[in-house]
Amino acid sequence: MQERDLFEYAVIRVVPKVEREEFLNVGVILFCARQKFLQAKCQLDNKRIQAVFGSGLDLEEIWNNLKAVERISLGEETSGPIAQLDPASRFRWLTATRSTIVQTSKVHPGFCKNAAETLERLFRQLVL
């Protein structure tokens, strides 16, 4: 029987009006230390977000922020000093509580055999 590894994940959300605490799930970030895996996957459905929050949002800016989360999670060299930290530190930084339009949920634990497959499953369940 294959061993299962501890992982942690958070849902990435767009929160246009922070004071109202209304949000739309747009991605998932997953960290599994044992598998040396840290990755975020995001999707911004422009029609859906405009249907929920109206047309006053700068969708290009939101998308740029989501792409930055993905790049930092992968540790891309061109993504600034945070991207150069070790994976655990990048995950903690990306999932830290903040009051911005792009936020994450609380961090949740689980066990998996394959972190990449688990990320895809959580993305389908929580975002799509």
Summary of the structure (lengths in Angstrom):
residues: 128
radius of gyration: 14.8
end to end distance: 31.5
largest distance: 52.2
contacts: 367
relative contact order: 0.27
helix: 41%
strand: 26%
